[in-house]
Amino acid sequence: MDQRRAARREDRAPICPSCGVTALPGDAVGIDAAFACDNADCPAFGEPVGDDTAA
C-alpha cells in the first residue's frame, strides 16, 4: 500500500465490527472515546469502536 492510501485510511472513521456502520466521533455520541457506534439497532450501540479500544 502506498503512503497516500495509508494516510487516507488513517483519516477515516473506523467501522463497527458488530454492524458494519461507520462509527461517529465519541464526543458526538457523548462518550469518552475516539469513536463509538451510533447505530441504535446494533448490540454495540454506544460502545467504543476502533484500534484504540483494544486492551
PyMOL commands that place a pseudoatom at each C-alpha (Angstrom):
pseudoatom trace, name=CA, resn=MET, resi=1, chain=A, elem=C, hetatm=0, pos=[0.000, 0.000, 0.000]
pseudoatom trace, name=CA, resn=ASP, resi=2, chain=A, elem=C, hetatm=0, pos=[1.427, 3.367, -0.932]
pseudoatom trace, name=CA, resn=GLN, resi=3, chain=A, elem=C, hetatm=0, pos=[1.832, 6.175, 1.598]
pseudoatom trace, name=CA, resn=ARG, resi=4, chain=A, elem=C, hetatm=0, pos=[-1.052, 8.284, 0.255]
pseudoatom trace, name=CA, resn=ARG, resi=5, chain=A, elem=C, hetatm=0, pos=[-3.518, 5.403, 0.525]
pseudoatom trace, name=CA, resn=ALA, resi=6, chain=A, elem=C, hetatm=0, pos=[-2.301, 4.572, 4.036]
pseudoatom trace, name=CA, resn=ALA, resi=7, chain=A, elem=C, hetatm=0, pos=[-2.700, 8.216, 5.088]
pseudoatom trace, name=CA, resn=ARG, resi=8, chain=A, elem=C, hetatm=0, pos=[-6.263, 8.296, 3.745]
pseudoatom trace, name=CA, resn=ARG, resi=9, chain=A, elem=C, hetatm=0, pos=[-7.165, 5.132, 5.672]
pseudoatom trace, name=CA, resn=GLU, resi=10, chain=A, elem=C, hetatm=0, pos=[-5.833, 6.646, 8.905]
pseudoatom trace, name=CA, resn=ASP, resi=11, chain=A, elem=C, hetatm=0, pos=[-8.077, 9.704, 8.433]
pseudoatom trace, name=CA, resn=ARG, resi=12, chain=A, elem=C, hetatm=0, pos=[-11.232, 7.600, 8.127]
pseudoatom trace, name=CA, resn=ALA, resi=13, chain=A, elem=C, hetatm=0, pos=[-13.524, 6.691, 10.980]
pseudoatom trace, name=CA, resn=PRO, resi=14, chain=A, elem=C, hetatm=0, pos=[-13.458, 3.002, 11.926]
pseudoatom trace, name=CA, resn=ILE, resi=15, chain=A, elem=C, hetatm=0, pos=[-16.246, 0.580, 11.051]
pseudoatom trace, name=CA, resn=CYS, resi=16, chain=A, elem=C, hetatm=0, pos=[-18.201, -1.047, 13.874]
pseudoatom trace, name=CA, resn=PRO, resi=17, chain=A, elem=C, hetatm=0, pos=[-17.319, -4.750, 13.830]
pseudoatom trace, name=CA, resn=SER, resi=18, chain=A, elem=C, hetatm=0, pos=[-20.809, -5.694, 15.056]
pseudoatom trace, name=CA, resn=CYS, resi=19, chain=A, elem=C, hetatm=0, pos=[-22.966, -3.909, 12.479]
pseudoatom trace, name=CA, resn=GLY, resi=20, chain=A, elem=C, hetatm=0, pos=[-20.652, -2.588, 9.755]
pseudoatom trace, name=CA, resn=VAL, resi=21, chain=A, elem=C, hetatm=0, pos=[-21.731, 1.051, 10.148]
pseudoatom trace, name=CA, resn=THR, resi=22, chain=A, elem=C, hetatm=0, pos=[-19.146, 3.836, 10.207]
pseudoatom trace, name=CA, resn=ALA, resi=23, chain=A, elem=C, hetatm=0, pos=[-18.581, 4.968, 13.795]
pseudoatom trace, name=CA, resn=LEU, resi=24, chain=A, elem=C, hetatm=0, pos=[-19.091, 8.556, 14.905]
pseudoatom trace, name=CA, resn=PRO, resi=25, chain=A, elem=C, hetatm=0, pos=[-16.647, 10.619, 16.956]
pseudoatom trace, name=CA, resn=GLY, resi=26, chain=A, elem=C, hetatm=0, pos=[-17.075, 9.814, 20.638]
pseudoatom trace, name=CA, resn=ASP, resi=27, chain=A, elem=C, hetatm=0, pos=[-17.773, 13.421, 21.598]
pseudoatom trace, name=CA, resn=ALA, resi=28, chain=A, elem=C, hetatm=0, pos=[-20.713, 13.482, 19.148]
pseudoatom trace, name=CA, resn=VAL, resi=29, chain=A, elem=C, hetatm=0, pos=[-22.140, 10.385, 20.838]
pseudoatom trace, name=CA, resn=GLY, resi=30, chain=A, elem=C, hetatm=0, pos=[-21.366, 11.629, 24.335]
pseudoatom trace, name=CA, resn=ILE, resi=31, chain=A, elem=C, hetatm=0, pos=[-18.715, 9.145, 25.455]
pseudoatom trace, name=CA, resn=ASP, resi=32, chain=A, elem=C, hetatm=0, pos=[-15.026, 9.484, 26.284]
pseudoatom trace, name=CA, resn=ALA, resi=33, chain=A, elem=C, hetatm=0, pos=[-13.604, 7.575, 23.302]
pseudoatom trace, name=CA, resn=ALA, resi=34, chain=A, elem=C, hetatm=0, pos=[-12.243, 8.495, 19.893]
pseudoatom trace, name=CA, resn=PHE, resi=35, chain=A, elem=C, hetatm=0, pos=[-15.133, 6.765, 18.074]
pseudoatom trace, name=CA, resn=ALA, resi=36, chain=A, elem=C, hetatm=0, pos=[-18.338, 4.955, 19.039]
pseudoatom trace, name=CA, resn=CYS, resi=37, chain=A, elem=C, hetatm=0, pos=[-21.137, 3.048, 17.327]
pseudoatom trace, name=CA, resn=ASP, resi=38, chain=A, elem=C, hetatm=0, pos=[-24.265, 5.196, 16.935]
pseudoatom trace, name=CA, resn=ASN, resi=39, chain=A, elem=C, hetatm=0, pos=[-26.486, 2.573, 15.291]
pseudoatom trace, name=CA, resn=ALA, resi=40, chain=A, elem=C, hetatm=0, pos=[-29.407, 2.092, 17.698]
pseudoatom trace, name=CA, resn=ASP, resi=41, chain=A, elem=C, hetatm=0, pos=[-30.105, -1.357, 16.195]
pseudoatom trace, name=CA, resn=CYS, resi=42, chain=A, elem=C, hetatm=0, pos=[-26.562, -2.588, 16.933]
pseudoatom trace, name=CA, resn=PRO, resi=43, chain=A, elem=C, hetatm=0, pos=[-25.686, -4.641, 20.026]
pseudoatom trace, name=CA, resn=ALA, resi=44, chain=A, elem=C, hetatm=0, pos=[-22.565, -2.443, 20.390]
pseudoatom trace, name=CA, resn=PHE, resi=45, chain=A, elem=C, hetatm=0, pos=[-24.581, 0.821, 20.366]
pseudoatom trace, name=CA, resn=GLY, resi=46, chain=A, elem=C, hetatm=0, pos=[-22.733, 3.499, 22.351]
pseudoatom trace, name=CA, resn=GLU, resi=47, chain=A, elem=C, hetatm=0, pos=[-19.638, 1.331, 22.749]
pseudoatom trace, name=CA, resn=PRO, resi=48, chain=A, elem=C, hetatm=0, pos=[-16.128, 2.477, 21.738]
pseudoatom trace, name=CA, resn=VAL, resi=49, chain=A, elem=C, hetatm=0, pos=[-15.013, 1.373, 18.266]
pseudoatom trace, name=CA, resn=GLY, resi=50, chain=A, elem=C, hetatm=0, pos=[-11.524, 1.335, 16.755]
pseudoatom trace, name=CA, resn=ASP, resi=51, chain=A, elem=C, hetatm=0, pos=[-7.933, 0.313, 17.321]
pseudoatom trace, name=CA, resn=ASP, resi=52, chain=A, elem=C, hetatm=0, pos=[-7.542, 2.467, 20.452]
pseudoatom trace, name=CA, resn=THR, resi=53, chain=A, elem=C, hetatm=0, pos=[-10.188, 0.360, 22.251]
pseudoatom trace, name=CA, resn=ALA, resi=54, chain=A, elem=C, hetatm=0, pos=[-8.058, -2.807, 22.341]
pseudoatom trace, name=CA, resn=ALA, resi=55, chain=A, elem=C, hetatm=0, pos=[-6.989, -3.753, 25.836]
for i in range(1, 55): cmd.bond("trace and resi %d" % i, "trace and resi %d" % (i + 1))
show_as sticks, trace
zoom trace
